[in-house]
Amino acid sequence: MDYYDFADTDERTLNGALVKNAYCQQEDGELSNYVLLIELKYTPEEWKKVRYNG
């Protein structure tokens, strides 16, 4: 589980400008943080490879 939150950023790029706009909306209470749930499904053998990078 993770939380997505817009952060104040450099707005010299298009992406930065879009994030800055979302940040301002969030600060004004027009947007709120939201929860990201990512379900991972591994077999025990796959999990060992993922966990131990090998």
Z-matrix of the N, CA and C atoms (Angstrom, degrees):
N
C 1 1.450
C 2 1.525 1 108.05
N 3 1.298 2 115.57 1 140.93
C 4 1.458 3 121.12 2 179.93
C 5 1.526 4 108.10 3 -144.71
N 6 1.306 5 116.25 4 161.05
C 7 1.460 6 121.53 5 176.75
C 8 1.517 7 108.78 6 -113.88
N 9 1.317 8 116.95 7 134.21
C 10 1.454 9 120.52 8 175.91
C 11 1.512 10 107.68 9 -98.57
N 12 1.306 11 115.44 10 130.14
C 13 1.451 12 121.06 11 -178.58
C 14 1.526 13 108.01 12 -139.73
N 15 1.308 14 117.65 13 131.15
C 16 1.449 15 120.27 14 176.55
C 17 1.520 16 108.71 15 -75.66
N 18 1.303 17 116.26 16 133.91
C 19 1.463 18 121.30 17 -179.97
C 20 1.517 19 109.34 18 -113.60
N 21 1.314 20 115.72 19 150.10
C 22 1.456 21 120.78 20 175.68
C 23 1.529 22 107.31 21 -59.43
N 24 1.320 23 117.07 22 132.73
C 25 1.460 24 120.30 23 -173.33
C 26 1.520 25 111.19 24 -141.65
N 27 1.321 26 115.01 25 170.26
C 28 1.465 27 122.42 26 176.34
C 29 1.525 28 108.08 27 -69.87
N 30 1.307 29 117.96 28 124.76
C 31 1.461 30 120.90 29 -173.88
C 32 1.528 31 113.13 30 -101.43
N 33 1.338 32 118.40 31 21.21
C 34 1.470 33 120.82 32 -179.46
C 35 1.528 34 113.00 33 -77.61
N 36 1.341 35 117.97 34 -12.65
C 37 1.462 36 120.91 35 176.45
C 38 1.520 37 108.38 36 -110.74
N 39 1.342 38 116.73 37 164.24
C 40 1.456 39 120.10 38 178.71
C 41 1.520 40 110.37 39 -60.43
N 42 1.330 41 117.09 40 -46.27
C 43 1.459 42 120.36 41 179.17
C 44 1.528 43 110.76 42 -60.61
N 45 1.325 44 116.45 43 -43.50
C 46 1.457 45 120.55 44 178.77
C 47 1.518 46 111.90 45 -61.79
N 48 1.335 47 116.18 46 -39.41
C 49 1.471 48 120.43 47 179.00
C 50 1.521 49 110.78 48 -65.79
N 51 1.334 50 116.75 49 -39.87
C 52 1.469 51 120.16 50 178.70
C 53 1.524 52 110.90 51 -65.72
N 54 1.334 53 117.06 52 -41.74
C 55 1.467 54 120.80 53 178.77
C 56 1.522 55 109.79 54 -67.19
N 57 1.328 56 117.10 55 -40.02
C 58 1.468 57 120.82 56 178.17
C 59 1.528 58 110.29 57 -61.02
N 60 1.340 59 116.69 58 -41.09
C 61 1.459 60 120.99 59 177.86
C 62 1.525 61 110.27 60 -62.34
N 63 1.337 62 116.73 61 -45.38
C 64 1.467 63 120.46 62 178.80
C 65 1.523 64 110.36 63 -64.26
N 66 1.334 65 117.22 64 -38.62
C 67 1.470 66 121.14 65 178.03
C 68 1.532 67 109.99 66 -60.47
N 69 1.323 68 116.99 67 -45.87
C 70 1.469 69 120.50 68 -179.94
C 71 1.529 70 111.11 69 -62.58
N 72 1.339 71 116.68 70 -41.15
C 73 1.462 72 120.07 71 177.01
C 74 1.521 73 111.06 72 -63.94
N 75 1.321 74 116.17 73 -39.50
C 76 1.467 75 120.38 74 178.12
C 77 1.526 76 110.68 75 -63.60
N 78 1.331 77 116.40 76 -43.96
C 79 1.459 78 120.71 77 -179.90
C 80 1.531 79 111.60 78 -64.30
N 81 1.339 80 116.80 79 -30.78
C 82 1.468 81 121.38 80 178.49
C 83 1.530 82 112.76 81 -82.84
N 84 1.336 83 116.99 82 -2.06
C 85 1.457 84 120.98 83 179.30
C 86 1.516 85 114.22 84 84.31
N 87 1.334 86 117.11 85 8.45
C 88 1.466 87 120.39 86 179.59
C 89 1.529 88 111.67 87 -82.00
N 90 1.313 89 117.42 88 -25.72
C 91 1.468 90 123.63 89 175.63
C 92 1.516 91 108.24 90 -122.76
N 93 1.313 92 116.61 91 152.57
C 94 1.459 93 119.20 92 175.82
C 95 1.518 94 109.59 93 -131.42
N 96 1.321 95 115.26 94 161.37
C 97 1.457 96 120.77 95 177.05
C 98 1.520 97 108.87 96 -62.24
N 99 1.290 98 116.63 97 154.53
C 100 1.456 99 119.38 98 175.58
C 101 1.518 100 109.70 99 -138.30
N 102 1.300 101 115.24 100 158.86
C 103 1.461 102 122.18 101 -175.85
C 104 1.525 103 109.64 102 -93.45
N 105 1.328 104 115.59 103 135.92
C 106 1.459 105 122.45 104 173.73
C 107 1.517 106 108.21 105 -106.16
N 108 1.307 107 117.08 106 124.51
C 109 1.459 108 121.22 107 175.20
C 110 1.518 109 107.86 108 -113.68
N 111 1.316 110 115.90 109 123.17
C 112 1.455 111 121.37 110 -179.46
C 113 1.517 112 107.84 111 -122.05
N 114 1.310 113 115.75 112 114.32
C 115 1.458 114 120.58 113 -178.95
C 116 1.526 115 108.67 114 -90.15
N 117 1.317 116 115.94 115 124.86
C 118 1.454 117 122.32 116 178.68
C 119 1.515 118 108.99 117 -108.93
N 120 1.314 119 116.28 118 130.64
C 121 1.460 120 120.26 119 179.53
C 122 1.524 121 108.74 120 -121.06
N 123 1.313 122 116.24 121 115.35
C 124 1.451 123 122.86 122 178.69
C 125 1.521 124 109.31 123 -132.25
N 126 1.320 125 115.67 124 148.03
C 127 1.464 126 119.19 125 168.50
C 128 1.526 127 106.50 126 -74.82
N 129 1.330 128 118.64 127 162.60
C 130 1.474 129 119.16 128 177.66
C 131 1.535 130 112.40 129 -55.27
N 132 1.322 131 117.57 130 -37.47
C 133 1.463 132 120.16 131 179.92
C 134 1.531 133 111.47 132 -68.11
N 135 1.346 134 116.35 133 -41.79
C 136 1.465 135 120.23 134 178.04
C 137 1.527 136 110.63 135 -65.19
N 138 1.322 137 116.35 136 -39.35
C 139 1.465 138 120.37 137 -179.25
C 140 1.521 139 110.69 138 -62.72
N 141 1.324 140 117.73 139 -39.26
C 142 1.465 141 120.81 140 177.79
C 143 1.531 142 110.41 141 -61.08
N 144 1.332 143 116.91 142 -40.85
C 145 1.461 144 120.17 143 179.47
C 146 1.521 145 110.43 144 -66.54
N 147 1.319 146 117.14 145 -42.93
C 148 1.455 147 121.26 146 -179.76
C 149 1.533 148 109.94 147 -66.40
N 150 1.305 149 116.00 148 -46.61
C 151 1.464 150 121.33 149 -175.19
C 152 1.524 151 112.08 150 -66.06
N 153 1.313 152 117.01 151 -39.27
C 154 1.457 153 120.52 152 -175.47
C 155 1.526 154 112.37 153 -105.31
N 156 1.334 155 116.83 154 15.12
C 157 1.471 156 122.47 155 177.26
C 158 1.518 157 113.09 156 51.73
N 159 1.292 158 116.87 157 44.18
C 160 1.458 159 115.52 158 -179.62
C 161 1.448 160 113.49 159 -166.08
